[in-house]
């Protein structure tokens, strides 16, 4: 299977261009920080993860964002400042859009699905709990330096592929997280359709679709390997100093 990096984003796209041709996944890793428009994330989309953090399973998707300034390639060494406190890994299927969408039906959403990869939605857990207690947004716990490692992405050739995606994260050779699209509370098409009803989505935007159970803290020199459908597509060492 050939893996490619994320697609280039036309930041000048407007709603009148919603029928523009789908972009192709062609990009070098050196351009990764320059080419993504927005990152949309989904909270509590696996029931077991919601329960492990003592949260109710939502009745509709919980949407939040991460700053694109937090993106880092999921490779080599990833530095997370130790003075930020506890930082948890959350492994997620990431979908990149190939078309603009706004108030789209599910058929249009399926046509817009372009690429798939893995993201880590790194989270400052103590800060998030503090913000939740005050009923504040989570931004400070979700958008910090290197908070969004992204793997290489591959093109989706058939919309049915998203029904059979599995992810796994190993930390120091031990399986820590494992999940699949079958376990999601809201399917990928349903998530993106929901987001598009409220927010104009652009070609190149990334949607992180939620994390399975067994999130946990990262330690200095932890070695992470992420798998998509059994294939190791990203690995990195964590540096916390």
Residue pairs with C-beta under 8 A, 6 or more apart in sequence:
1 154
1 231
2 154
3 152
3 153
3 154
3 233
4 25
4 26
4 27
4 115
4 152
4 153
4 154
4 155
5 25
5 26
5 27
5 28
5 29
5 31
5 32
5 152
5 153
6 25
6 27
6 32
6 35
6 36
6 96
6 115
6 117
6 150
6 153
6 204
6 206
7 23
7 24
7 25
7 26
7 27
7 35
7 96
7 98
7 114
7 115
7 153
7 203
7 204
8 23
8 26
8 27
8 31
8 35
8 204
9 23
9 35
9 36
9 37
9 202
9 203
9 204
9 205
10 23
10 202
10 203
10 204
11 37
11 202
13 20
13 100
13 202
13 203
15 100
15 102
15 200
17 100
18 99
18 100
18 101
18 102
19 99
20 99
20 100
20 203
22 98
22 99
22 111
22 112
22 114
22 203
23 98
23 114
23 203
23 204
24 98
24 155
25 96
25 114
25 115
25 153
25 154
25 155
27 35
29 73
29 75
32 71
32 73
32 150
33 68
33 71
35 204
36 68
36 71
36 204
36 205
36 206
37 68
37 202
37 203
37 204
37 205
38 65
38 68
38 201
38 202
38 205
38 206
39 65
39 66
39 67
39 68
39 70
39 71
39 148
39 205
39 206
39 207
39 208
40 63
40 64
40 65
40 195
40 199
40 201
40 205
40 206
40 207
40 208
41 63
41 64
41 65
41 66
41 92
41 121
41 142
41 207
41 208
42 61
42 62
42 63
42 186
42 191
42 207
42 208
42 209
42 210
43 58
43 61
43 62
43 63
43 64
43 210
44 50
44 55
44 56
44 57
44 58
44 62
44 185
44 210
45 61
45 184
45 185
45 186
45 191
45 209
45 210
45 211
46 179
46 183
46 184
46 185
46 210
46 211
46 212
46 213
47 57
47 183
47 185
48 183
48 212
48 213
49 210
49 211
49 212
49 213
49 215
50 56
50 57
50 58
51 57
51 213
52 213
52 214
52 215
53 215
57 185
58 185
60 194
61 186
61 190
61 191
61 194
61 195
63 194
63 195
63 198
63 199
64 137
64 138
64 139
64 142
65 139
65 142
65 143
66 121
66 142
66 143
66 147
66 148
66 208
67 139
67 143
67 147
69 143
70 143
70 144
70 145
70 146
70 147
70 148
71 148
71 149
71 150
72 78
72 146
72 148
72 149
72 150
73 149
73 150
74 118
74 119
74 120
74 149
74 150
74 151
74 224
74 226
74 234
74 235
74 236
75 234
75 235
75 236
76 236
76 237
77 236
77 237
77 238
77 239
78 146
78 149
78 236
78 237
78 238
78 239
79 145
79 146
79 239
79 240
79 241
80 87
80 122
80 145
80 146
80 218
80 238
80 239
80 240
81 144
81 145
81 240
81 241
82 220
82 240
82 241
84 124
84 127
84 144
85 124
85 125
85 126
85 127
86 124
86 125
86 126
86 217
87 122
87 123
87 124
87 125
87 217
87 218
87 240
88 122
88 123
88 124
88 125
88 215
88 216
88 217
88 218
89 120
89 122
89 169
89 171
89 176
89 177
89 215
89 216
89 218
89 224
90 120
90 121
90 122
90 123
90 211
90 215
91 118
91 119
91 120
91 167
91 168
91 169
91 177
91 179
91 211
91 212
91 226
92 118
92 119
92 120
92 121
92 167
92 208
92 209
92 210
92 211
93 116
93 118
93 119
93 165
93 167
93 181
93 188
93 208
93 209
93 228
94 116
94 117
94 118
94 119
94 150
94 151
94 153
94 206
94 207
94 208
94 209
95 113
95 114
95 115
95 116
95 162
95 188
95 192
95 206
95 207
95 209
96 114
96 115
96 116
96 117
96 153
96 204
96 205
96 206
96 207
97 112
97 113
97 114
97 192
97 201
97 202
97 203
97 204
97 205
97 206
97 207
98 112
98 113
98 114
98 115
98 203
99 108
99 111
99 112
99 114
99 203
100 112
100 200
100 201
100 202
100 203
101 108
101 109
101 112
101 192
101 196
101 200
101 201
102 196
102 200
102 201
103 196
103 197
104 112
104 192
104 193
104 196
105 193
106 189
106 190
106 193
109 189
109 192
109 193
109 196
110 159
110 189
111 159
112 192
112 201
112 203
113 156
113 159
113 162
113 188
113 189
113 192
114 155
114 156
114 203
115 153
115 154
115 155
115 156
116 153
116 154
116 156
116 161
116 162
116 165
116 228
117 150
117 151
117 152
117 153
117 154
117 228
117 233
117 234
118 150
118 151
118 167
118 226
118 228
118 233
118 234
119 148
119 149
119 150
119 151
119 206
119 208
120 148
120 149
120 224
120 226
121 142
121 147
121 148
121 208
121 211
122 144
122 146
122 147
122 148
122 149
122 218
123 141
123 142
123 147
123 215
124 140
124 141
124 142
124 144
125 141
125 217
127 140
127 141
128 138
128 141
128 142
131 137
131 138
131 140
131 141
132 138
149 234
149 236
150 206
151 226
151 228
151 233
151 234
152 233
152 234
156 162
159 189
162 181
162 187
162 188
162 189
163 181
163 182
163 187
164 180
164 181
164 182
164 229
165 180
165 181
165 228
165 229
166 178
166 179
166 180
166 181
166 227
166 228
166 229
166 230
167 177
167 178
167 179
167 180
167 212
167 226
167 227
167 228
168 175
168 177
168 178
168 226
168 227
168 230
169 175
169 176
169 177
169 178
169 224
169 225
169 226
169 227
170 176
170 224
170 225
170 226
170 227
171 216
171 222
171 223
171 224
172 222
172 223
173 223
176 214
176 216
177 211
177 212
177 213
177 214
177 215
178 212
178 214
179 211
179 212
179 213
181 187
181 188
181 209
183 212
184 209
184 210
185 210
186 194
188 207
188 209
191 207
191 209
192 201
192 207
195 201
195 207
218 238
218 240
219 238
219 240
220 238
220 239
220 240
220 241
221 237
221 238
221 239
222 237
222 238
223 235
223 236
223 237
223 238
224 234
224 235
224 236
224 237
224 238
225 232
225 234
225 235
226 232
226 233
226 234
226 235
227 233
